[in-house]
């Protein structure tokens, strides 16, 4: 049998893994070792982050939301508190991570370059900036992209296998901004980040939820290896499989907003099978996972168990392992 690391790499490269790789709760185990150092995009449930954004907790979730934005006016851009990515103390927890991960695929979390902008400016201001302040917006995006590339370099020195960051781009039925503006402002910065991953021998992962069909071709074009997608039903598994299956690896649980919440256990099991059939290929292209904030999402334990056990069962049926 191949190691967990080899299994994930083979799935991403469509090189015939011996089973479906997965990232599940401790009870079931994982092929992936997630790591997040104290980087500038950390999001507290409560309090002030490194940029000066003020966060408040949102109910039962383990997450917070920004209630006060530190960059209300671009005239204060030069006063913005930009965290020092080069501070040696920031990197102390990175040492020995490869050893801790053992034979698992080592995946490091990085900085969002859309969400962090609206954490600083507010969502409405960010949408206005796309048209009214593209130069200032571009300056901020370049700062975030440069930070991302520095993190990638540090991760590569420690032997990381992949780099992942989170930018939720979709509403339920369309992109939040016109795709043309995404291509103008964000696409070139994403390309720099993905290029840096590949230059340093790492795979590029992106988490993005909502309806993102309009930019998936672009993301594939500029080198995204893995799309971390917690929603699929709003786009349709058939559409995703037909247009993108075999071209990118899907890293996903059963849809966290619909089937995992409202479906019966049999519905969940059937959805697992549909995911593997439509999104993946026998030679790779699919990594199963669970949603790590089940309380916030309203996922009951028996639903999580049904999903994990079904994915493992499907893998045994497909590969005999």
Buried (B, 14 or more C-beta within 10 A) or exposed (E): EBEBBBBBBBBBBBEEBBBBBBBBBEEBEBBBBBBEBBBBBEBBEEEEBBBBBBBEBEEEEEBBEBEEBBBEEBEEBEEBEBBEBEEEEBBEEBEEBBEEBEEBBBBBBBBBBBBBBBBBBBBEBBBEBBEEBBEBBBEBBBBBBBBBBBBBEBBBEBEBBBBBBBBBBBEEEBBBBEBEBBEEBBBBBBBBBBBBBEEBEBBBBBBBBBBBBBBBBBBBEBBBBBBBBBBBBBBEBEEBBEBBBEEBBBBBBBBBBBBBBEBEBEBBBBBBBBBBBBBBBEEBBBBBBBBEBBEBBBBEEEBBBBBBBBBBEBBEEBEEE
